[in-house]
Amino acid sequence: MNTSDQPRGLDAETVERWKAEVASERGRRTPPATFPRLPDIPAGRYSDPAFFELEREALLKRGWIYAGHMDQLPAAGSFLIIRHTGAPILIVRGEDHCVRAFYNTCRHRGAPVVRADAGCARSTFTCGYHGWTYRLDGTLKAVTDARDFVGLEPACRNLIPVRCELFGNFVFVCEDEGAQSLAAFLEPVARYFRHLPLQDLRLVHQRSIELAGNFKIVLENFLEAYHFRLLHQHTTHRIFDQTGTSIHLWEHGHSLMLTPNRRPDWVDPGTIGMPEMASATEIERDHNPSYHIFPNMILPISVTGMPCVLLWPLGIDRTRLEVLWFAPDWGGGPRQSLWETRIANFDRILDEDISFVAPIQESITSPGFKGVPLNYQERRIYHWHEELDRRIGVARIPPPLRVTPMLADLVEGGK
């Protein structure tokens, strides 16, 4: 996704406007008079098996999802396998250095073309079952005992491609051939990343945790600051002022939660001496801008880098949480030792976040869980549910499980 010829979005005017909105939030005593009363989110959306299948298909099979980072594909032939959608997908860097994606399924009898989760192929992939061989661009190169096949047309037996596009160094895939381009899908949220060196950010850490809870229980935690005061009273709450949190809702389900530092001069002591993104603004320096890229990507940005939280529904009551850390390029050699402390500090906050997942999952299965009333601070959650229904198709959702559209007037179209 080329952004070189696109206008910078987080300009001085936007920075000042966002800062003014934070100040306004700090000063308000009630929700705005124009903010509607939100109907409860139906309880069944968290427990109904049929709804879960509709949700999973809409989110993972018909939309753009994060698949990897270019640091995982450093050379021609580098590949990785993802399984988030249910079908194993092979992502490979070709000899022309273009990144492509294919179903990891041999066109002969359906065996996986590669068995490893990641690695580097020299110039071809060879199925270990019968030896069919494919080039890095997915074309069929050779068939074992080709003389025994009648009417086989190699050009019709290439690996089946999956749409694959880049946003900076982030690799996204989409199984829906009719979906809009990644560039169109990411607008307008992408414009607020254009001043940052996305092409140069490096992957410095990965962590994966399986949680005993519905995907939405985990996701919704990262869409509001309402829980800071109690759940993070000795961590996040001491750093960020939740009362000043400004919310932006965008098309395609994306959103931003902008929370100011309690002290404008505060600097995370664990980041002093780390390389910074020189193009960062006051938004990244004096606030915690936490972006949400629909459906499952959380990106809180600071001048020295950013963690990325990814959430994957494994079952109606199981979720995989991934944490990735991206940082400005520090040159050669291993990452700085300061990263050990920084990652540990974030993990401490994350462990606070996930401590309630299993207890909530147990609680929402009881007759006492009737629905979810959301307040003004939690409107990102309602926005997410509205987008989910649009993607599923309202007509496919049983009426008791639908969400009533309420927030259209609050969604910024990016014009």
C-alpha positions as CSV (number, residue, x, y, z in Angstrom):
1,M,0.0,0.0,0.0
2,N,1.9,3.1,-1.3
3,T,1.4,6.2,0.9
4,S,4.1,8.4,-0.7
5,D,1.6,10.3,-2.9
6,Q,-1.1,10.6,-0.2
7,P,-1.6,13.6,2.1
8,R,-0.3,13.5,5.6
9,G,-3.3,13.1,7.9
10,L,-2.0,13.9,11.4
11,D,-1.0,17.5,10.6
12,A,-0.8,20.4,12.9
13,E,-4.5,21.3,12.5
14,T,-5.6,17.8,13.4
15,V,-3.2,17.6,16.4
16,E,-4.7,20.9,17.8
17,R,-8.2,19.7,17.2
18,W,-7.6,16.4,18.9
19,K,-6.0,18.2,21.9
20,A,-9.0,20.5,22.2
21,E,-11.3,17.5,22.2
22,V,-9.3,15.9,25.0
23,A,-9.6,19.2,27.0
24,S,-13.3,19.2,26.4
25,E,-13.7,15.7,27.6
26,R,-11.8,16.6,30.8
27,G,-14.2,19.4,31.5
28,R,-17.6,17.7,30.8
29,R,-19.9,16.6,33.5
30,T,-22.5,14.7,31.5
31,P,-22.6,13.0,28.1
32,P,-23.3,15.3,25.2
33,A,-27.0,16.2,24.8
34,T,-26.9,14.6,21.3
35,F,-25.6,11.3,22.5
36,P,-28.3,8.6,22.2
37,R,-29.3,6.1,24.8
38,L,-27.8,2.9,23.6
39,P,-29.9,-0.3,23.6
40,D,-28.4,-3.2,25.5
41,I,-26.1,-5.5,23.5
42,P,-28.1,-8.8,23.4
43,A,-26.6,-11.4,25.8
44,G,-26.9,-14.2,23.2
45,R,-24.3,-12.6,21.0
46,Y,-21.7,-13.9,23.5
47,S,-23.1,-17.5,23.8
48,D,-25.2,-18.5,20.8
49,P,-23.3,-21.1,18.7
50,A,-25.0,-20.2,15.5
51,F,-24.2,-16.5,15.9
52,F,-20.6,-17.3,16.7
53,E,-20.3,-19.1,13.3
54,L,-21.8,-16.1,11.5
55,E,-19.4,-13.8,13.3
56,R,-16.3,-15.9,12.7
57,E,-17.1,-16.2,9.0
58,A,-17.8,-12.4,8.6
59,L,-14.7,-11.4,10.5
60,L,-12.1,-13.8,9.3
61,K,-13.2,-15.2,6.0
62,R,-14.7,-12.1,4.4
63,G,-12.5,-9.3,5.7
64,W,-8.9,-8.1,5.7
65,I,-6.8,-9.6,8.6
66,Y,-3.3,-9.1,9.8
67,A,-1.1,-12.0,8.7
68,G,2.5,-11.1,9.4
69,H,5.4,-8.6,9.2
70,M,8.0,-8.3,6.6
71,D,10.7,-9.1,9.2
72,Q,9.3,-12.6,9.1
73,L,9.9,-12.7,5.3
74,P,13.4,-11.3,5.1
75,A,14.6,-12.9,1.8
76,A,13.3,-14.5,-1.4
77,G,11.8,-17.9,-0.5
78,S,10.9,-16.9,3.1
79,F,7.5,-18.2,4.0
80,L,5.1,-18.5,7.0
81,I,1.8,-20.3,7.5
82,I,-1.2,-18.8,9.2
83,R,-4.3,-20.7,10.3
84,H,-6.5,-17.9,11.7
85,T,-9.3,-18.4,9.2
86,G,-9.5,-22.1,9.6
87,A,-7.8,-22.8,6.2
88,P,-4.0,-22.9,6.3
89,I,-2.6,-20.1,4.2
90,L,1.0,-19.9,2.9
91,I,2.5,-16.5,2.7
92,V,5.8,-16.3,0.7
93,R,8.2,-13.7,-0.6
94,G,8.9,-14.4,-4.2
95,E,12.1,-14.2,-6.2
96,D,10.9,-10.8,-7.3
97,H,10.5,-9.9,-3.6
98,C,6.7,-9.5,-3.9
99,V,4.7,-11.0,-1.1
100,R,2.0,-13.4,-2.2
101,A,-0.4,-15.7,-0.4
102,F,-1.9,-19.1,-1.4
103,Y,-3.9,-21.9,0.3
104,N,-1.3,-24.4,1.6
105,T,-3.0,-27.1,-0.4
106,C,-1.5,-29.2,-3.1
107,R,-3.6,-29.3,-6.3
108,H,-3.2,-33.1,-6.5
109,R,-4.7,-34.7,-3.4
110,G,-4.9,-31.8,-1.0
111,A,-1.7,-32.5,1.1
112,P,0.0,-29.4,2.5
113,V,2.6,-28.0,0.2
114,V,4.8,-27.1,3.2
115,R,4.8,-28.7,6.6
116,A,6.8,-26.2,8.6
117,D,5.1,-23.1,10.1
118,A,7.9,-20.9,8.8
119,G,11.2,-21.2,6.9
120,C,12.9,-20.4,3.6
121,A,12.6,-22.3,0.3
122,R,15.3,-22.0,-2.3
123,S,13.1,-21.6,-5.4
124,T,10.3,-24.1,-5.2
125,F,7.9,-25.9,-2.8
126,T,7.6,-29.7,-3.2
127,C,4.6,-31.5,-1.7
128,G,6.0,-34.3,0.5
129,Y,3.2,-36.7,-0.5
130,H,3.6,-37.2,-4.2
131,G,6.2,-34.7,-5.2
132,W,4.2,-32.1,-7.1
133,T,6.5,-29.0,-7.2
134,Y,5.5,-25.3,-7.3
135,R,7.5,-22.1,-7.9
136,L,7.4,-19.3,-5.4
137,D,4.8,-17.5,-7.4
138,G,2.5,-20.5,-7.0
139,T,2.7,-21.9,-10.5
140,L,3.0,-25.6,-11.0
141,K,6.5,-26.5,-12.2
142,A,6.6,-30.3,-12.2
143,V,4.4,-33.3,-11.7
144,T,5.8,-36.7,-10.7
145,D,5.1,-39.3,-13.3
146,A,3.4,-36.8,-15.6
147,R,3.1,-39.5,-18.3
148,D,0.4,-41.3,-16.2
149,F,-2.0,-38.4,-16.2
150,V,-4.5,-38.0,-19.0
151,G,-5.3,-34.5,-20.1
152,L,-3.6,-32.8,-17.2
153,E,-3.2,-29.1,-17.8
154,P,-0.4,-27.8,-15.5
155,A,-1.5,-24.1,-16.0
156,C,-4.9,-25.0,-14.4
157,R,-3.3,-26.6,-11.4
158,N,-1.4,-23.7,-9.8
159,L,-1.8,-23.0,-6.1
160,I,-5.0,-21.2,-5.4
161,P,-4.1,-17.6,-4.5
162,V,-5.4,-15.6,-1.5
163,R,-5.5,-11.8,-1.7
164,C,-2.5,-10.3,-0.1
165,E,-1.5,-6.6,0.3
166,L,0.8,-4.5,2.5
167,F,0.3,-1.6,4.8
168,G,3.8,-0.4,5.6
169,N,5.6,-3.6,6.6
170,F,2.4,-5.2,7.8
171,V,1.1,-8.1,5.7
172,F,-2.7,-8.5,5.4
173,V,-4.7,-11.2,3.7
174,C,-8.4,-11.5,2.6
175,E,-10.1,-14.6,1.4
176,D,-13.0,-12.7,-0.1
177,E,-12.3,-12.0,-3.8
178,G,-15.1,-9.4,-3.9
179,A,-14.0,-7.4,-0.9
180,Q,-12.7,-3.8,-1.3
181,S,-8.9,-3.2,-1.5
182,L,-6.9,-3.0,1.7
183,A,-6.2,0.7,0.9
184,A,-9.9,1.4,0.7
185,F,-10.7,-0.7,3.8
186,L,-8.1,1.1,5.9
187,E,-9.4,4.6,5.2
188,P,-9.7,6.9,7.0
189,V,-7.7,5.4,9.9
190,A,-4.6,4.8,7.7
191,R,-4.1,8.6,7.2
192,Y,-3.2,9.0,10.8
193,F,-0.2,6.6,10.4
194,R,1.2,8.3,7.3
195,H,3.6,10.5,9.2
196,L,5.1,7.5,10.9
197,P,7.9,5.3,9.4
198,L,5.8,2.2,8.9
199,Q,8.1,0.9,6.3
200,D,11.0,0.8,8.7
201,L,9.4,-0.5,11.9
202,R,10.9,-3.8,13.0
203,L,9.3,-6.7,14.8
204,V,11.1,-7.1,18.2
205,H,8.9,-9.5,20.2
206,Q,6.0,-11.9,20.0
207,R,3.9,-13.6,22.7
208,S,0.8,-15.8,22.3
209,I,-1.7,-16.8,25.0
210,E,-4.8,-18.9,24.9
211,L,-7.7,-17.5,27.0
212,A,-10.8,-19.2,28.3
213,G,-13.3,-16.6,27.1
214,N,-15.4,-15.4,24.2
215,F,-13.5,-13.3,21.7
216,K,-15.6,-10.2,22.4
217,I,-15.0,-10.3,26.1
218,V,-11.3,-9.8,25.4
219,L,-11.7,-7.4,22.6
220,E,-14.1,-5.1,24.4
221,N,-11.6,-4.6,27.2
222,F,-9.3,-2.8,24.8
223,L,-12.0,-0.6,23.4
224,E,-12.6,1.5,26.5
225,A,-10.7,3.2,29.3
226,Y,-13.6,2.9,31.7
227,H,-11.8,0.0,33.6
228,F,-8.5,1.9,34.1
229,R,-9.5,3.3,37.5
230,L,-10.0,-0.1,39.2
231,L,-8.3,-2.8,37.1
232,H,-5.1,-0.7,36.5
233,Q,-5.1,1.5,39.5
234,H,-1.4,0.9,40.2
235,T,-0.3,0.9,36.5
236,T,-2.1,2.5,33.6
237,H,-4.4,4.7,35.8
238,R,-1.3,6.3,37.4
239,I,0.0,7.3,33.9
240,F,-3.1,8.2,31.9
241,D,-6.0,10.4,32.7
242,Q,-9.1,8.4,31.7
243,T,-11.4,11.5,32.2
244,G,-9.8,13.1,29.2
245,T,-10.3,10.2,26.8
246,S,-11.5,11.4,23.4
247,I,-13.1,8.8,21.1
248,H,-13.1,8.8,17.3
249,L,-15.4,6.4,15.3
250,W,-14.6,5.8,11.7
251,E,-16.0,4.0,8.7
252,H,-15.4,0.3,8.3
253,G,-15.5,-0.3,12.1
254,H,-12.2,1.4,12.9
255,S,-11.8,3.7,15.9
256,L,-9.4,5.6,18.1
257,M,-9.3,6.1,21.9
258,L,-7.0,9.0,22.7
259,T,-6.1,9.2,26.4
260,P,-3.8,12.0,27.7
261,N,-0.9,11.6,30.0
262,R,-1.6,12.8,33.5
263,R,1.4,15.1,33.4
264,P,2.4,16.7,30.0
265,D,6.1,16.4,30.9
266,W,5.9,12.7,31.8
267,V,8.3,10.3,30.0
268,D,8.3,6.6,30.5
269,P,11.6,6.0,32.3
270,G,11.8,2.6,30.7
271,T,12.1,4.2,27.2
272,I,14.8,6.8,27.9
273,G,17.7,6.2,25.4
274,M,15.6,4.1,23.0
275,P,15.4,5.2,19.3
276,E,12.4,7.3,18.6
277,M,10.3,8.0,15.5
278,A,11.4,11.5,14.7
279,S,8.2,12.3,12.9
280,A,6.0,11.6,15.9
281,T,3.7,14.4,17.0
282,E,2.4,15.6,20.4
283,I,-0.3,13.1,20.0
284,E,2.1,10.2,20.4
285,R,4.4,12.0,22.8
286,D,1.8,13.3,25.4
287,H,-1.0,10.9,24.9
288,N,-1.8,7.2,24.5
289,P,-3.4,7.0,21.0
290,S,-4.9,3.5,20.9
291,Y,-6.1,2.7,17.4
292,H,-8.4,-0.2,16.5
293,I,-8.2,-1.7,13.1
294,F,-11.4,-3.7,12.5
295,P,-11.9,-6.5,13.4
296,N,-9.2,-7.5,15.9
297,M,-6.1,-5.3,15.9
298,I,-5.2,-2.9,18.7
299,L,-2.3,-0.5,18.2
300,P,-1.3,1.9,21.0
301,I,1.4,4.1,19.7
302,S,4.3,5.9,21.4
303,V,7.4,7.6,20.0
304,T,9.6,4.6,20.7
305,G,7.4,2.0,19.2
306,M,4.2,0.2,19.7
307,P,2.7,-3.0,21.0
308,C,0.1,-4.7,18.8
309,V,-2.6,-6.8,20.4
310,L,-4.3,-9.3,18.0
311,L,-7.3,-11.4,19.1
312,W,-8.4,-14.6,17.3
313,P,-11.6,-16.5,18.1
314,L,-10.8,-20.2,18.5
315,G,-14.2,-21.2,19.8
316,I,-17.3,-19.7,21.4
317,D,-15.4,-19.7,24.7
318,R,-11.8,-19.7,23.6
319,T,-9.6,-16.9,22.3
320,R,-6.0,-16.6,21.2
321,L,-4.3,-13.3,22.2
322,E,-1.1,-12.3,20.4
323,V,1.1,-9.5,21.4
324,L,3.6,-8.1,18.9
325,W,6.1,-5.3,19.5
326,F,7.2,-3.0,16.6
327,A,10.0,-0.5,17.0
328,P,12.0,2.1,15.0
329,D,15.0,0.6,13.3
330,W,18.0,0.6,15.7
331,G,20.6,-0.5,13.1
332,G,22.5,-3.7,13.4
333,G,22.8,-6.2,16.2
334,P,20.2,-7.5,18.7
335,R,17.5,-5.3,20.2
336,Q,18.4,-3.1,23.1
337,S,18.4,-4.5,26.6
338,L,15.9,-1.8,27.6
339,W,13.3,-3.8,25.7
340,E,13.3,-6.5,28.4
341,T,12.0,-4.1,31.0
342,R,9.5,-2.4,28.6
343,I,8.0,-5.7,27.5
344,A,7.8,-6.9,31.1
345,N,6.0,-3.7,32.1
346,F,3.4,-4.1,29.3
347,D,2.9,-7.7,30.2
348,R,2.1,-6.7,33.7
349,I,-0.7,-4.5,32.5
350,L,-1.8,-7.1,30.0
351,D,-2.0,-9.7,32.8
352,E,-4.3,-7.4,34.7
353,D,-6.5,-7.1,31.5
354,I,-6.9,-10.8,31.0
355,S,-7.4,-11.6,34.7
356,F,-11.1,-11.1,34.3
357,V,-11.6,-13.1,31.1
358,A,-12.3,-16.5,32.6
359,P,-14.5,-15.2,35.4
360,I,-16.6,-13.2,33.0
361,Q,-16.9,-16.2,30.7
362,E,-18.2,-18.3,33.5
363,S,-20.6,-15.5,34.6
364,I,-22.1,-14.8,31.2
365,T,-23.4,-18.3,31.0
366,S,-25.7,-17.7,34.0
367,P,-29.3,-16.6,33.8
368,G,-28.2,-13.4,35.5
369,F,-26.6,-12.2,32.3
370,K,-29.4,-10.4,30.3
371,G,-27.5,-8.0,28.1
372,V,-24.8,-5.3,28.1
373,P,-25.7,-1.6,28.8
374,L,-23.0,0.7,27.4
375,N,-22.2,4.2,28.4
376,Y,-20.7,7.2,26.5
377,Q,-17.1,6.0,27.3
378,E,-17.9,2.6,25.9
379,R,-19.3,3.7,22.5
380,R,-16.4,2.1,20.6
381,I,-17.9,-1.3,21.6
382,Y,-21.3,-0.4,20.2
383,H,-19.6,0.9,17.1
384,W,-17.8,-2.5,16.7
385,H,-21.1,-4.4,17.1
386,E,-22.8,-2.2,14.5
387,E,-20.1,-3.0,12.0
388,L,-20.2,-6.7,12.8
389,D,-23.9,-6.8,11.9
390,R,-23.3,-5.0,8.6
391,R,-20.7,-7.5,7.7
392,I,-22.8,-10.5,8.6
393,G,-25.8,-9.0,6.9
394,V,-28.7,-8.0,9.2
395,A,-31.1,-10.3,7.5
396,R,-29.0,-13.3,8.5
397,I,-29.1,-12.5,12.2
398,P,-32.1,-13.6,14.3
399,P,-34.0,-10.5,15.4
400,P,-33.3,-11.0,19.2
401,L,-29.6,-10.9,18.5
402,R,-29.4,-7.8,16.3
403,V,-27.9,-4.5,17.3
404,T,-30.0,-1.4,16.6
405,P,-27.9,1.1,14.6
406,M,-27.5,4.2,16.7
407,L,-24.2,5.9,16.0
408,A,-24.2,6.8,12.3
409,D,-24.2,10.6,13.2
410,L,-21.0,10.1,15.3
411,V,-19.0,8.2,12.6
412,E,-16.4,10.4,10.9
413,G,-16.4,9.6,7.2
414,G,-12.9,10.8,6.6
415,K,-13.9,13.5,4.1
